[in-house]
Amino acid sequence: MAKDKKDYNTTIVPLWETRNGGAFMSIEIGPEHFDAIRTMQVGGKLVFKLLKEEYRKSEKSPNAYLEYISKDKVEAFKTARANDADAGI
């Protein structure tokens, strides 16, 4: 039996911690980032995903990502939460 392919959130932009560690900076918006932004819909969510150091491939890898969660995933999550609440979980 084949494993189900995981459905990842859409990455909008990678983010790097600034030298003083007080903020994050990103790269200039390119065509691939603009295309990702264009997939967003009202009702979706933006998520700031901070990576643990052990998950970074190198020192130059991003520290975090700005990701988009689709409207459909948000609605499915809300429905699942409501069903769990109804079940007393």
GROMACS elastic network, one bead per residue, 0.5 to 0.9 nm:
[ bonds ]
;  ai    aj funct       b0    kb
    2     5     6  0.88224   500
    3     6     6  0.88253   500
    4     7     6  0.89533   500
    8    11     6  0.86177   500
    8    69     6  0.87397   500
    9    67     6  0.61374   500
    9    68     6  0.58380   500
    9    69     6  0.54422   500
    9    70     6  0.75529   500
   10    36     6  0.68717   500
   10    39     6  0.87175   500
   10    66     6  0.87142   500
   10    67     6  0.54793   500
   10    68     6  0.51376   500
   10    69     6  0.67475   500
   10    70     6  0.81261   500
   11    14     6  0.75319   500
   11    33     6  0.81666   500
   11    36     6  0.71396   500
   11    65     6  0.66753   500
   11    66     6  0.61512   500
   11    68     6  0.64112   500
   12    32     6  0.85694   500
   12    33     6  0.56046   500
   12    34     6  0.80661   500
   12    35     6  0.87857   500
   12    36     6  0.56446   500
   12    37     6  0.63628   500
   12    65     6  0.73592   500
   12    66     6  0.54834   500
   12    67     6  0.52751   500
   12    68     6  0.66995   500
   13    26     6  0.67389   500
   13    27     6  0.73193   500
   13    29     6  0.78601   500
   13    33     6  0.63615   500
   13    36     6  0.87862   500
   13    64     6  0.88828   500
   13    65     6  0.58814   500
   13    66     6  0.54124   500
   13    67     6  0.72910   500
   14    25     6  0.85945   500
   14    26     6  0.60416   500
   14    27     6  0.72397   500
   14    61     6  0.88271   500
   14    62     6  0.57722   500
   14    63     6  0.77881   500
   14    64     6  0.61071   500
   14    66     6  0.63716   500
   14    67     6  0.88230   500
   15    24     6  0.59309   500
   15    25     6  0.54982   500
   15    27     6  0.74478   500
   15    50     6  0.89306   500
   15    62     6  0.53803   500
   15    63     6  0.59743   500
   15    65     6  0.53780   500
   15    66     6  0.72056   500
   16    23     6  0.85141   500
   16    24     6  0.53002   500
   16    25     6  0.53710   500
   16    26     6  0.62334   500
   16    27     6  0.87804   500
   16    60     6  0.85128   500
   16    61     6  0.78161   500
   16    63     6  0.50229   500
   16    64     6  0.64713   500
   16    65     6  0.85244   500
   17    20     6  0.80541   500
   17    21     6  0.56574   500
   17    22     6  0.75341   500
   17    23     6  0.59997   500
   17    25     6  0.64037   500
   17    26     6  0.89090   500
   17    62     6  0.79118   500
   17    63     6  0.62000   500
   17    64     6  0.81016   500
   18    21     6  0.50439   500
   18    22     6  0.66279   500
   18    23     6  0.56979   500
   18    24     6  0.55091   500
   18    25     6  0.64777   500
   19    22     6  0.79938   500
   19    23     6  0.86708   500
   20    23     6  0.77334   500
   21    24     6  0.76459   500
   24    63     6  0.84491   500
   24    64     6  0.83567   500
   26    29     6  0.85160   500
   26    62     6  0.89262   500
   27    30     6  0.83939   500
   28    33     6  0.89009   500
   29    32     6  0.79554   500
   29    33     6  0.56564   500
   29    34     6  0.65080   500
   30    33     6  0.53296   500
   30    34     6  0.61894   500
   30    35     6  0.86664   500
   31    34     6  0.50293   500
   31    35     6  0.61069   500
   31    36     6  0.86543   500
   32    35     6  0.51034   500
   32    36     6  0.63362   500
   32    37     6  0.87565   500
   33    36     6  0.50536   500
   33    37     6  0.62486   500
   33    38     6  0.86709   500
   34    37     6  0.50081   500
   34    38     6  0.62003   500
   34    39     6  0.89075   500
   35    38     6  0.50779   500
   35    39     6  0.66856   500
   36    39     6  0.53981   500
   36    40     6  0.72900   500
   36    68     6  0.85092   500
   37    40     6  0.56163   500
   37    68     6  0.83696   500
   38    41     6  0.81981   500
   39    68     6  0.89011   500
   39    70     6  0.85521   500
   40    43     6  0.87911   500
   40    44     6  0.67593   500
   40    45     6  0.85662   500
   40    68     6  0.70909   500
   40    69     6  0.83460   500
   40    70     6  0.69460   500
   40    71     6  0.82193   500
   41    44     6  0.57020   500
   41    45     6  0.87404   500
   41    70     6  0.71582   500
   41    71     6  0.64931   500
   42    45     6  0.84150   500
   42    71     6  0.71067   500
   43    70     6  0.77206   500
   43    72     6  0.84466   500
   43    74     6  0.75243   500
   43    75     6  0.83309   500
   44    68     6  0.70218   500
   44    69     6  0.55732   500
   44    72     6  0.76266   500
   44    73     6  0.79374   500
   44    74     6  0.63244   500
   44    75     6  0.86726   500
   45    67     6  0.83247   500
   45    68     6  0.57308   500
   45    69     6  0.50949   500
   45    70     6  0.67807   500
   45    71     6  0.73129   500
   45    74     6  0.73721   500
   46    66     6  0.68700   500
   46    67     6  0.56571   500
   46    69     6  0.62461   500
   46    70     6  0.89530   500
   47    65     6  0.80961   500
   47    66     6  0.57723   500
   47    67     6  0.50636   500
   47    68     6  0.61394   500
   47    69     6  0.72934   500
   48    64     6  0.70002   500
   48    65     6  0.59763   500
   48    67     6  0.63835   500
   48    68     6  0.89665   500
   49    63     6  0.87351   500
   49    64     6  0.53694   500
   49    65     6  0.51769   500
   49    66     6  0.62722   500
   49    67     6  0.70696   500
   50    63     6  0.62281   500
   50    65     6  0.66493   500
   50    66     6  0.88581   500
   51    54     6  0.81655   500
   51    55     6  0.63484   500
   51    56     6  0.69516   500
   51    62     6  0.80539   500
   51    63     6  0.55306   500
   51    64     6  0.53392   500
   51    65     6  0.80271   500
   52    55     6  0.55325   500
   52    56     6  0.70172   500
   52    63     6  0.77037   500
   52    64     6  0.87824   500
   53    56     6  0.54332   500
   53    57     6  0.86964   500
   53    59     6  0.89684   500
   53    63     6  0.77010   500
   54    57     6  0.78699   500
   55    58     6  0.89275   500
   56    59     6  0.72846   500
   56    60     6  0.84983   500
   56    61     6  0.58328   500
   56    62     6  0.71628   500
   56    63     6  0.72039   500
   57    60     6  0.80553   500
   57    61     6  0.60161   500
   57    62     6  0.88643   500
   58    61     6  0.52452   500
   58    62     6  0.87218   500
   59    62     6  0.82632   500
   60    63     6  0.87529   500
   61    64     6  0.89591   500
   62    65     6  0.72321   500
   69    72     6  0.83132   500
   69    73     6  0.64694   500
   69    74     6  0.67820   500
   70    73     6  0.52918   500
   70    74     6  0.63325   500
   70    75     6  0.87111   500
   71    74     6  0.50989   500
   71    75     6  0.61695   500
   71    76     6  0.85966   500
   72    75     6  0.51600   500
   72    76     6  0.61152   500
   72    77     6  0.85858   500
   73    76     6  0.50292   500
   73    77     6  0.60801   500
   73    78     6  0.85922   500
   74    77     6  0.51307   500
   74    78     6  0.62308   500
   74    79     6  0.86663   500
   75    78     6  0.50691   500
   75    79     6  0.61410   500
   75    80     6  0.85928   500
   76    79     6  0.50945   500
   76    80     6  0.61355   500
   76    81     6  0.85828   500
   77    80     6  0.51120   500
   77    81     6  0.61215   500
   77    82     6  0.85769   500
   78    81     6  0.50996   500
   78    82     6  0.61236   500
   78    83     6  0.86072   500
   79    82     6  0.50743   500
   79    83     6  0.61420   500
   79    84     6  0.86028   500
   80    83     6  0.50775   500
   80    84     6  0.61558   500
   80    85     6  0.85988   500
   81    84     6  0.50797   500
   81    85     6  0.61656   500
   81    86     6  0.85984   500
   82    85     6  0.50615   500
   82    86     6  0.61550   500
   82    87     6  0.86403   500
   83    87     6  0.62020   500
   83    88     6  0.87095   500
   83    89     6  0.87789   500
   84    87     6  0.50355   500
   84    88     6  0.63196   500
   84    89     6  0.52130   500
   85    88     6  0.50867   500
   85    89     6  0.56599   500
   86    89     6  0.75824   500
